Amino acid sequence: MKVGIVGCGMVGSASAYALVMHGVGREIVLVDLNRARAEAEANDIFHAVPFAHPLTVRAGSYADLTGTRVVVIAGGVAQNRAKRACNCSSGTQMSSIRSCRRCYASRPKRFCSLSAIL
């Protein structure tokens, strides 16, 4: 099973690590606006594979989400105590919503959204 994770922050990388440690899927594709971060997280998590279940972890783009059975949306605007993500009128929050639309266009079988609340 191919799993996609959009957003490689704390929530996305922890989700990918949990999937690896529990042996969920055969391939995990990490997508992030910061491609270098996605590649770094994929490499870090892939190094845990010898101690867990055999699967592939790699960075990719929205196009690489084609054929996924599950897509986890863990992307969003970084939050702090003074600013919450509930302000959907901000431009950065709207760009996250647009990225969800691009992800959904890849037609996954399941769609899941995760968010962190401070």
N, CA, C and O atoms as a GROMACS GRO file, in nm:
protein
  472
    1MET      N    1   0.084  -0.117   0.000
    1MET     CA    2   0.000   0.000   0.000
    1MET      C    3   0.090   0.124   0.000
    1MET      O    4   0.189   0.131   0.073
    2LYS      N    5   0.055   0.220  -0.081
    2LYS     CA    6   0.128   0.346  -0.091
    2LYS      C    7   0.056   0.452  -0.008
    2LYS      O    8  -0.065   0.471  -0.023
    3VAL      N    9   0.131   0.521   0.080
    3VAL     CA   10   0.077   0.624   0.166
    3VAL      C   11   0.148   0.755   0.136
    3VAL      O   12   0.270   0.759   0.123
    4GLY      N   13   0.071   0.863   0.126
    4GLY     CA   14   0.128   0.996   0.105
    4GLY      C   15   0.107   1.082   0.227
    4GLY      O   16   0.002   1.077   0.290
    5ILE      N   17   0.207   1.163   0.259
    5ILE     CA   18   0.196   1.258   0.370
    5ILE      C   19   0.234   1.395   0.316
    5ILE      O   20   0.345   1.416   0.267
    6VAL      N   21   0.140   1.488   0.325
    6VAL     CA   22   0.164   1.626   0.280
    6VAL      C   23   0.192   1.711   0.402
    6VAL      O   24   0.106   1.727   0.489
    7GLY      N   25   0.312   1.764   0.409
    7GLY     CA   26   0.355   1.844   0.523
    7GLY      C   27   0.458   1.767   0.605
    7GLY      O   28   0.425   1.664   0.663
    8CYS      N   29   0.580   1.816   0.610
    8CYS     CA   30   0.687   1.745   0.680
    8CYS      C   31   0.733   1.820   0.804
    8CYS      O   32   0.851   1.817   0.839
    9GLY      N   33   0.641   1.886   0.870
    9GLY     CA   34   0.672   1.950   0.998
    9GLY      C   35   0.671   1.845   1.108
    9GLY      O   36   0.693   1.727   1.083
   10MET      N   37   0.645   1.890   1.229
   10MET     CA   38   0.646   1.799   1.343
   10MET      C   39   0.538   1.690   1.331
   10MET      O   40   0.564   1.574   1.359
   11VAL      N   41   0.418   1.729   1.289
   11VAL     CA   42   0.307   1.633   1.280
   11VAL      C   43   0.331   1.534   1.165
   11VAL      O   44   0.314   1.414   1.183
   12GLY      N   45   0.369   1.586   1.049
   12GLY     CA   46   0.391   1.499   0.933
   12GLY      C   47   0.505   1.401   0.953
   12GLY      O   48   0.492   1.283   0.920
   13SER      N   49   0.617   1.449   1.006
   13SER     CA   50   0.731   1.360   1.026
   13SER      C   51   0.703   1.256   1.135
   13SER      O   52   0.746   1.142   1.125
   14ALA      N   53   0.631   1.296   1.240
   14ALA     CA   54   0.593   1.200   1.344
   14ALA      C   55   0.496   1.095   1.289
   14ALA      O   56   0.503   0.978   1.327
   15SER      N   57   0.407   1.138   1.201
   15SER     CA   58   0.313   1.043   1.138
   15SER      C   59   0.388   0.943   1.052
   15SER      O   60   0.360   0.823   1.058
   16ALA      N   61   0.483   0.990   0.974
   16ALA     CA   62   0.562   0.901   0.888
   16ALA      C   63   0.642   0.802   0.973
   16ALA      O   64   0.648   0.683   0.940
   17TYR      N   65   0.702   0.850   1.080
   17TYR     CA   66   0.780   0.763   1.168
   17TYR      C   67   0.691   0.656   1.231
   17TYR      O   68   0.731   0.540   1.240
   18ALA      N   69   0.572   0.694   1.273
   18ALA     CA   70   0.479   0.598   1.333
   18ALA      C   71   0.436   0.492   1.231
   18ALA      O   72   0.425   0.374   1.265
   19LEU      N   73   0.413   0.534   1.107
   19LEU     CA   74   0.375   0.439   1.003
   19LEU      C   75   0.488   0.338   0.979
   19LEU      O   76   0.462   0.219   0.963
   20VAL      N   77   0.611   0.386   0.977
   20VAL     CA   78   0.726   0.297   0.957
   20VAL      C   79   0.737   0.199   1.074
   20VAL      O   80   0.754   0.079   1.052
   21MET      N   81   0.728   0.248   1.195
   21MET     CA   82   0.746   0.162   1.311
   21MET      C   83   0.635   0.058   1.326
   21MET      O   84   0.656  -0.049   1.382
   22HIS      N   85   0.516   0.090   1.274
   22HIS     CA   86   0.404  -0.005   1.280
   22HIS      C   87   0.392  -0.087   1.153
   22HIS      O   88   0.305  -0.173   1.144
   23GLY      N   89   0.478  -0.062   1.055
   23GLY     CA   90   0.477  -0.141   0.932
   23GLY      C   91   0.356  -0.118   0.844
   23GLY      O   92   0.310  -0.211   0.778
   24VAL      N   93   0.305   0.002   0.843
   24VAL     CA   94   0.187   0.034   0.762
   24VAL      C   95   0.233   0.073   0.622
   24VAL      O   96   0.308   0.169   0.605
   25GLY      N   97   0.189  -0.002   0.523
   25GLY     CA   98   0.221   0.030   0.385
   25GLY      C   99   0.353  -0.028   0.339
   25GLY      O  100   0.428  -0.086   0.417
   26ARG      N  101   0.379  -0.012   0.211
   26ARG     CA  102   0.505  -0.056   0.151
   26ARG      C  103   0.587   0.062   0.101
   26ARG      O  104   0.708   0.051   0.081
   27GLU      N  105   0.520   0.178   0.082
   27GLU     CA  106   0.588   0.298   0.035
   27GLU      C  107   0.524   0.420   0.099
   27GLU      O  108   0.401   0.432   0.104
   28ILE      N  109   0.607   0.511   0.149
   28ILE     CA  110   0.560   0.637   0.206
   28ILE      C  111   0.624   0.749   0.127
   28ILE      O  112   0.746   0.755   0.113
   29VAL      N  113   0.540   0.839   0.076
   29VAL     CA  114   0.587   0.954  -0.001
   29VAL      C  115   0.562   1.080   0.080
   29VAL      O  116   0.448   1.109   0.117
   30LEU      N  117   0.668   1.155   0.108
   30LEU     CA  118   0.658   1.280   0.183
   30LEU      C  119   0.660   1.398   0.086
   30LEU      O  120   0.748   1.408   0.001
   31VAL      N  121   0.562   1.486   0.098
   31VAL     CA  122   0.552   1.604   0.012
   31VAL      C  123   0.551   1.728   0.101
   31VAL      O  124   0.477   1.734   0.200
   32ASP      N  125   0.633   1.826   0.065
   32ASP     CA  126   0.638   1.950   0.140
   32ASP      C  127   0.675   2.062   0.043
   32ASP      O  128   0.743   2.039  -0.057
   33LEU      N  129   0.630   2.184   0.074
   33LEU     CA  130   0.668   2.298  -0.009
   33LEU      C  131   0.819   2.317  -0.009
   33LEU      O  132   0.877   2.360  -0.109
   34ASN      N  133   0.883   2.284   0.102
   34ASN     CA  134   1.028   2.289   0.114
   34ASN      C  135   1.082   2.150   0.078
   34ASN      O  136   1.089   2.062   0.164
   35ARG      N  137   1.119   2.132  -0.047
   35ARG     CA  138   1.162   2.000  -0.096
   35ARG      C  139   1.281   1.946  -0.018
   35ARG      O  140   1.290   1.826   0.008
   36ALA      N  141   1.374   2.035   0.019
   36ALA     CA  142   1.491   1.991   0.095
   36ALA      C  143   1.451   1.934   0.231
   36ALA      O  144   1.510   1.836   0.277
   37ARG      N  145   1.351   1.993   0.293
   37ARG     CA  146   1.305   1.941   0.422
   37ARG      C  147   1.241   1.803   0.404
   37ARG      O  148   1.264   1.713   0.485
   38ALA      N  149   1.161   1.787   0.299
   38ALA     CA  150   1.099   1.657   0.273
   38ALA      C  151   1.205   1.550   0.250
   38ALA      O  152   1.192   1.438   0.300
   39GLU      N  153   1.308   1.584   0.175
   39GLU     CA  154   1.415   1.487   0.150
   39GLU      C  155   1.491   1.453   0.278
   39GLU      O  156   1.525   1.337   0.301
   40ALA      N  157   1.517   1.554   0.360
   40ALA     CA  158   1.588   1.529   0.487
   40ALA      C  159   1.506   1.441   0.580
   40ALA      O  160   1.559   1.348   0.641
   41GLU      N  161   1.377   1.470   0.592
   41GLU     CA  162   1.290   1.388   0.678
   41GLU      C  163   1.280   1.246   0.625
   41GLU      O  164   1.284   1.150   0.702
   42ALA      N  165   1.266   1.232   0.492
   42ALA     CA  166   1.257   1.099   0.433
   42ALA      C  167   1.384   1.018   0.461
   42ALA      O  168   1.376   0.901   0.496
   43ASN      N  169   1.501   1.081   0.447
   43ASN     CA  170   1.627   1.012   0.475
   43ASN      C  171   1.638   0.973   0.622
   43ASN      O  172   1.679   0.862   0.655
   44ASP      N  173   1.601   1.064   0.712
   44ASP     CA  174   1.607   1.034   0.855
   44ASP      C  175   1.516   0.916   0.891
   44ASP      O  176   1.556   0.826   0.963
   45ILE      N  177   1.395   0.919   0.840
   45ILE     CA  178   1.300   0.813   0.871
   45ILE      C  179   1.340   0.682   0.804
   45ILE      O  180   1.321   0.574   0.862
   46PHE      N  181   1.394   0.690   0.684
   46PHE     CA  182   1.437   0.569   0.614
   46PHE      C  183   1.547   0.496   0.692
   46PHE      O  184   1.558   0.374   0.684
   47HIS      N  185   1.627   0.570   0.767
   47HIS     CA  186   1.732   0.506   0.847
   47HIS      C  187   1.675   0.424   0.961
   47HIS      O  188   1.747   0.342   1.018
   48ALA      N  189   1.548   0.443   0.996
   48ALA     CA  190   1.484   0.363   1.101
   48ALA      C  191   1.432   0.231   1.044
   48ALA      O  192   1.399   0.141   1.121
   49VAL      N  193   1.424   0.219   0.912
   49VAL     CA  194   1.366   0.100   0.849
   49VAL      C  195   1.437  -0.029   0.890
   49VAL      O  196   1.368  -0.128   0.915
   50PRO      N  197   1.570  -0.034   0.899
   50PRO     CA  198   1.633  -0.161   0.939
   50PRO      C  199   1.589  -0.210   1.077
   50PRO      O  200   1.600  -0.329   1.106
   51PHE      N  201   1.541  -0.119   1.161
   51PHE     CA  202   1.498  -0.156   1.296
   51PHE      C  203   1.348  -0.178   1.303
   51PHE      O  204   1.295  -0.211   1.409
   52ALA      N  205   1.280  -0.162   1.191
   52ALA     CA  206   1.134  -0.175   1.189
   52ALA      C  207   1.094  -0.271   1.077
   52ALA      O  208   1.147  -0.382   1.068
   53HIS      N  209   1.004  -0.228   0.993
   53HIS     CA  210   0.952  -0.312   0.885
   53HIS      C  211   1.007  -0.264   0.751
   53HIS      O  212   1.028  -0.144   0.732
   54PRO      N  213   1.031  -0.356   0.658
   54PRO     CA  214   1.088  -0.316   0.528
   54PRO      C  215   0.988  -0.239   0.442
   54PRO      O  216   0.886  -0.294   0.402
   55LEU      N  217   1.019  -0.115   0.416
   55LEU     CA  218   0.938  -0.033   0.325
   55LEU      C  219   1.023   0.081   0.274
   55LEU      O  220   1.134   0.104   0.322
   56THR      N  221   0.972   0.153   0.177
   56THR     CA  222   1.043   0.263   0.115
   56THR      C  223   0.987   0.395   0.164
   56THR      O  224   0.865   0.414   0.169
   57VAL      N  225   1.075   0.485   0.202
   57VAL     CA  226   1.036   0.620   0.242
   57VAL      C  227   1.112   0.716   0.151
   57VAL      O  228   1.235   0.710   0.142
   58ARG      N  229   1.038   0.805   0.082
   58ARG     CA  230   1.103   0.898  -0.010
   58ARG      C  231   1.028   1.029  -0.016
   58ARG      O  232   0.910   1.036   0.018
   59ALA      N  233   1.098   1.132  -0.060
   59ALA     CA  234   1.036   1.262  -0.083
   59ALA      C  235   0.980   1.261  -0.224
   59ALA      O  236   1.030   1.191  -0.312
   60GLY      N  237   0.875   1.340  -0.246
   60GLY     CA  238   0.816   1.347  -0.378
   60GLY      C  239   0.738   1.475  -0.397
   60GLY      O  240   0.746   1.567  -0.315
   61SER      N  241   0.664   1.480  -0.506
   61SER     CA  242   0.580   1.596  -0.537
   61SER      C  243   0.434   1.551  -0.534
   61SER      O  244   0.404   1.434  -0.509
   62TYR      N  245   0.345   1.645  -0.561
   62TYR     CA  246   0.203   1.610  -0.564
   62TYR      C  247   0.175   1.504  -0.670
   62TYR      O  248   0.086   1.421  -0.652
   63ALA      N  249   0.248   1.508  -0.780
   63ALA     CA  250   0.228   1.408  -0.886
   63ALA      C  251   0.262   1.268  -0.837
   63ALA      O  252   0.204   1.170  -0.886
   64ASP      N  253   0.354   1.256  -0.742
   64ASP     CA  254   0.392   1.126  -0.688
   64ASP      C  255   0.286   1.066  -0.597
   64ASP      O  256   0.298   0.950  -0.557
   65LEU      N  257   0.183   1.141  -0.564
   65LEU     CA  258   0.075   1.090  -0.481
   65LEU      C  259  -0.026   1.007  -0.560
   65LEU      O  260  -0.115   0.946  -0.502
   66THR      N  261  -0.012   1.006  -0.691
   66THR     CA  262  -0.101   0.926  -0.774
   66THR      C  263  -0.088   0.778  -0.736
   66THR      O  264   0.023   0.725  -0.727
   67GLY      N  265  -0.199   0.714  -0.715
   67GLY     CA  266  -0.199   0.573  -0.678
   67GLY      C  267  -0.190   0.547  -0.528
   67GLY      O  268  -0.182   0.431  -0.487
   68THR      N  269  -0.192   0.651  -0.447
   68THR     CA  270  -0.187   0.629  -0.303
   68THR      C  271  -0.322   0.577  -0.254
   68THR      O  272  -0.427   0.612  -0.308
   69ARG      N  273  -0.317   0.496  -0.152
   69ARG     CA  274  -0.441   0.448  -0.090
   69ARG      C  275  -0.487   0.545   0.018
   69ARG      O  276  -0.607   0.560   0.042
   70VAL      N  277  -0.391   0.611   0.082
   70VAL     CA  278  -0.421   0.706   0.188
   70VAL      C  279  -0.331   0.827   0.173
   70VAL      O  280  -0.212   0.813   0.146
   71VAL      N  281  -0.388   0.948   0.190
   71VAL     CA  282  -0.310   1.070   0.194
   71VAL      C  283  -0.338   1.139   0.326
   71VAL      O  284  -0.454   1.168   0.359
   72VAL      N  285  -0.234   1.166   0.402
   72VAL     CA  286  -0.246   1.236   0.530
   72VAL      C  287  -0.206   1.381   0.506
   72VAL      O  288  -0.095   1.408   0.461
   73ILE      N  289  -0.296   1.473   0.536
   73ILE     CA  290  -0.266   1.615   0.524
   73ILE      C  291  -0.220   1.664   0.660
   73ILE      O  292  -0.301   1.679   0.752
   74ALA      N  293  -0.092   1.690   0.672
   74ALA     CA  294  -0.036   1.738   0.798
   74ALA      C  295   0.027   1.875   0.776
   74ALA      O  296   0.104   1.923   0.860
   75GLY      N  297  -0.005   1.938   0.665
   75GLY     CA  298   0.052   2.068   0.633
   75GLY      C  299  -0.036   2.180   0.684
   75GLY      O  300  -0.158   2.165   0.693
   76GLY      N  301   0.025   2.287   0.715
   76GLY     CA  302  -0.049   2.403   0.761
   76GLY      C  303   0.047   2.515   0.795
   76GLY      O  304   0.167   2.506   0.771
   77VAL      N  305  -0.007   2.618   0.849
   77VAL     CA  306   0.073   2.734   0.886
   77VAL      C  307   0.130   2.711   1.025
   77VAL      O  308   0.058   2.668   1.116
   78ALA      N  309   0.258   2.740   1.043
   78ALA     CA  310   0.320   2.727   1.174
   78ALA      C  311   0.247   2.817   1.272
   78ALA      O  312   0.216   2.932   1.242
   79GLN      N  313   0.219   2.763   1.389
   79GLN     CA  314   0.141   2.836   1.488
   79GLN      C  315   0.228   2.875   1.606
   79GLN      O  316   0.331   2.812   1.634
   80ASN      N  317   0.186   2.978   1.674
   80ASN     CA  318   0.244   3.011   1.804
   80ASN      C  319   0.130   3.054   1.895
   80ASN      O  320   0.015   3.058   1.851
   81ARG      N  321   0.157   3.085   2.016
   81ARG     CA  322   0.050   3.118   2.112
   81ARG      C  323  -0.026   3.244   2.073
   81ARG      O  324  -0.145   3.257   2.104
   82ALA      N  325   0.041   3.338   2.006
   82ALA     CA  326  -0.025   3.464   1.971
   82ALA      C  327  -0.110   3.453   1.845
   82ALA      O  328  -0.200   3.534   1.825
   83LYS      N  329  -0.082   3.355   1.761
   83LYS     CA  330  -0.153   3.345   1.633
   83LYS      C  331  -0.202   3.203   1.611
   83LYS      O  332  -0.120   3.111   1.605
   84ARG      N  333  -0.329   3.182   1.600
   84ARG     CA  334  -0.388   3.051   1.579
   84ARG      C  335  -0.420   3.030   1.431
   84ARG      O  336  -0.434   3.128   1.357
   85ALA      N  337  -0.431   2.906   1.389
   85ALA     CA  338  -0.456   2.875   1.248
   85ALA      C  339  -0.602   2.893   1.209
   85ALA      O  340  -0.636   2.872   1.093
   86CYS      N  341  -0.688   2.930   1.301
   86CYS     CA  342  -0.829   2.940   1.268
   86CYS      C  343  -0.860   3.062   1.181
   86CYS      O  344  -0.973   3.077   1.134
   87ASN      N  345  -0.763   3.149   1.159
   87ASN     CA  346  -0.783   3.265   1.073
   87ASN      C  347  -0.760   3.223   0.928
   87ASN      O  348  -0.651   3.240   0.874
   88CYS      N  349  -0.862   3.168   0.866
   88CYS     CA  350  -0.849   3.114   0.730
   88CYS      C  351  -0.846   3.223   0.624
   88CYS      O  352  -0.830   3.192   0.506
   89SER      N  353  -0.860   3.348   0.661
   89SER     CA  354  -0.855   3.454   0.562
   89SER      C  355  -0.713   3.497   0.530
   89SER      O  356  -0.692   3.575   0.436
   90SER      N  357  -0.615   3.449   0.606
   90SER     CA  358  -0.477   3.488   0.578
   90SER      C  359  -0.429   3.419   0.451
   90SER      O  360  -0.472   3.308   0.419
   91GLY      N  361  -0.339   3.484   0.380
   91GLY     CA  362  -0.288   3.430   0.254
   91GLY      C  363  -0.213   3.300   0.271
   91GLY      O  364  -0.224   3.211   0.186
   92THR      N  365  -0.137   3.285   0.380
   92THR     CA  366  -0.060   3.163   0.399
   92THR      C  367  -0.152   3.045   0.429
   92THR      O  368  -0.126   2.933   0.384
   93GLN      N  369  -0.258   3.069   0.505
   93GLN     CA  370  -0.353   2.961   0.533
   93GLN      C  371  -0.425   2.920   0.405
   93GLN      O  372  -0.450   2.801   0.383
   94MET      N  373  -0.458   3.016   0.322
   94MET     CA  374  -0.526   2.985   0.196
   94MET      C  375  -0.435   2.905   0.104
   94MET      O  376  -0.484   2.820   0.029
   95SER      N  377  -0.304   2.929   0.106
   95SER     CA  378  -0.214   2.850   0.023
   95SER      C  379  -0.213   2.705   0.069
   95SER      O  380  -0.197   2.614  -0.013
   96SER      N  381  -0.229   2.680   0.200
   96SER     CA  382  -0.237   2.543   0.251
   96SER      C  383  -0.364   2.475   0.202
   96SER      O  384  -0.364   2.357   0.170
   97ILE      N  385  -0.473   2.551   0.198
   97ILE     CA  386  -0.599   2.495   0.150
   97ILE      C  387  -0.588   2.461   0.001
   97ILE      O  388  -0.639   2.358  -0.042
   98ARG      N  389  -0.522   2.546  -0.076
   98ARG     CA  390  -0.503   2.518  -0.219
   98ARG      C  391  -0.417   2.394  -0.238
   98ARG      O  392  -0.441   2.316  -0.331
   99SER      N  393  -0.316   2.373  -0.153
   99SER     CA  394  -0.232   2.255  -0.167
   99SER      C  395  -0.313   2.129  -0.138
   99SER      O  396  -0.286   2.024  -0.195
  100CYS      N  397  -0.413   2.138  -0.048
  100CYS     CA  398  -0.501   2.023  -0.022
  100CYS      C  399  -0.581   1.989  -0.147
  100CYS      O  400  -0.601   1.871  -0.178
  101ARG      N  401  -0.625   2.090  -0.218
  101ARG     CA  402  -0.700   2.065  -0.343
  101ARG      C  403  -0.613   1.993  -0.444
  101ARG      O  404  -0.658   1.900  -0.511
  102ARG      N  405  -0.485   2.036  -0.456
  102ARG     CA  406  -0.394   1.970  -0.551
  102ARG      C  407  -0.372   1.826  -0.510
  102ARG      O  408  -0.363   1.737  -0.595
  103CYS      N  409  -0.361   1.802  -0.381
  103CYS     CA  410  -0.341   1.667  -0.330
  103CYS      C  411  -0.462   1.581  -0.360
  103CYS      O  412  -0.448   1.467  -0.406
  104TYR      N  413  -0.581   1.634  -0.336
  104TYR     CA  414  -0.702   1.558  -0.360
  104TYR      C  415  -0.721   1.526  -0.507
  104TYR      O  416  -0.786   1.427  -0.541
  105ALA      N  417  -0.663   1.607  -0.595
  105ALA     CA  418  -0.673   1.582  -0.739
  105ALA      C  419  -0.602   1.453  -0.779
  105ALA      O  420  -0.630   1.399  -0.886
  106SER      N  421  -0.511   1.403  -0.694
  106SER     CA  422  -0.443   1.278  -0.724
  106SER      C  423  -0.531   1.156  -0.699
  106SER      O  424  -0.490   1.043  -0.724
  107ARG      N  425  -0.654   1.180  -0.649
  107ARG     CA  426  -0.756   1.078  -0.628
  107ARG      C  427  -0.713   0.963  -0.538
  107ARG      O  428  -0.711   0.848  -0.581
  108PRO      N  429  -0.678   0.993  -0.414
  108PRO     CA  430  -0.647   0.883  -0.322
  108PRO      C  431  -0.774   0.808  -0.284
  108PRO      O  432  -0.884   0.860  -0.299
  109LYS      N  433  -0.757   0.687  -0.234
  109LYS     CA  434  -0.872   0.608  -0.188
  109LYS      C  435  -0.925   0.661  -0.055
  109LYS      O  436  -1.046   0.658  -0.031
  110ARG      N  437  -0.837   0.710   0.029
  110ARG     CA  438  -0.875   0.764   0.159
  110ARG      C  439  -0.806   0.899   0.176
  110ARG      O  440  -0.701   0.925   0.118
  111PHE      N  441  -0.867   0.984   0.256
  111PHE     CA  442  -0.816   1.118   0.276
  111PHE      C  443  -0.823   1.148   0.424
  111PHE      O  444  -0.930   1.135   0.483
  112CYS      N  445  -0.714   1.189   0.485
  112CYS     CA  446  -0.710   1.213   0.628
  112CYS      C  447  -0.643   1.347   0.654
  112CYS      O  448  -0.547   1.382   0.584
  113SER      N  449  -0.690   1.420   0.750
  113SER     CA  450  -0.631   1.549   0.783
  113SER      C  451  -0.593   1.550   0.931
  113SER      O  452  -0.674   1.517   1.017
  114LEU      N  453  -0.469   1.588   0.958
  114LEU     CA  454  -0.420   1.599   1.095
  114LEU      C  455  -0.381   1.743   1.121
  114LEU      O  456  -0.334   1.813   1.031
  115SER      N  457  -0.399   1.787   1.241
  115SER     CA  458  -0.352   1.922   1.277
  115SER      C  459  -0.305   1.922   1.420
  115SER      O  460  -0.348   1.841   1.502
  116ALA      N  461  -0.215   2.013   1.447
  116ALA     CA  462  -0.163   2.027   1.584
  116ALA      C  463  -0.224   2.152   1.646
  116ALA      O  464  -0.238   2.254   1.580
  117ILE      N  465  -0.259   2.143   1.772
  117ILE     CA  466  -0.314   2.257   1.844
  117ILE      C  467  -0.220   2.287   1.961
  117ILE      O  468  -0.192   2.199   2.042
  118LEU      N  469  -0.174   2.409   1.968
  118LEU     CA  470  -0.084   2.447   2.078
  118LEU      C  471  -0.165   2.481   2.201
  118LEU      O  472  -0.108   2.516   2.304
   0.00000   0.00000   0.00000
